[in-house]
Amino acid sequence: MDSMSYRTQSEGAQMRAPMQTSVPARAQVATGYAVVPQPAAAAVSAAEANAARAEALRRQGVIRVVLAESLALYGGALVALLSFERDIQVVAAVRSDGDAVAAVTRARADVAIVDVDAPGRDGFALSRRLHEAAPRCKVLVLTSSVTPGTLRRALEAHAQGLVDKDAPASWLAESIRRVAGGERVVDPKLAIAALETDAHTLTQRELEVLRRAAQGESVREIAARLCLSDGTVRNYLSKIIGKLGARNRIDAIRIVRDSGWL
């Protein structure tokens, strides 16, 4: 299945795995999460049940987490890892963006973990969607791209925290606790990279012009899309090349991509 079900700890404890492992029973909680049509009365009943479960976990001091990870093997490993934390429970692990939004609102999650490196997904766009759908849910971004651009994009997408995938497992659990408590968490590597960034960063308009140039659009096409004159677009491109110390437009695109801004 594309995603994993939301069950409480007591339900997960009743499940039996086909093989004996040292992983706590909570790691086996989510085995199949399907969104299926339901009669109106059943939908209301399910919503009330989910609300009751969420409230029960809140009273126990348990942080409710939704994991959005399109790679099943990696997602399963994270669920197993977090199952060892007594105050953290993954209430749903999903693979599609639509299921992530539905799971966060249904489970009243405290934290949503989003892998922005996952193939076929714009993790930053998903972070914005989650923030709009459930403002109280804190988004924690996972990435292997330790660049100033990644940090900037995460903050612009309303992410509360950003963790490097190379960080120790204990740091992930601690980051979940801290963002759930309202703190902003930035991986030390990313914070250092941001501090070392040249102060002459590109403006949003300059980034948009360069992004369209990187997509192969001509000066005239960029001008038409952004309601600018051809001369203005050329001026933007010249300014971008100068700011970055690039040799030409292609080199400017390479520099910005390597920095994570595109």
Secondary structure, DSSP 8 states (H G I E B T S, - for coil): --B-----HHHHHT---SS--SS-GGGGS-S--------HHHHHHHHHHHHHHHHHHHHTT-EEEEEE-S-HHHHHHHHHHHTT-TTEEEEEEESSHHHHHHHHHHHT-SEEEEETTSTT--HHHHHHHHHHH-TTSEEEEEES--SHHHHHHHHHTT-SEEEETTS-HHHHHHHHHHHHTT--EE-HHHHHHHHTS-S----HHHHHHHHHHHTT--HHHHHHHHT--HHHHHHHHHHHHHHHT-SSHHHHHHHHHHTT--
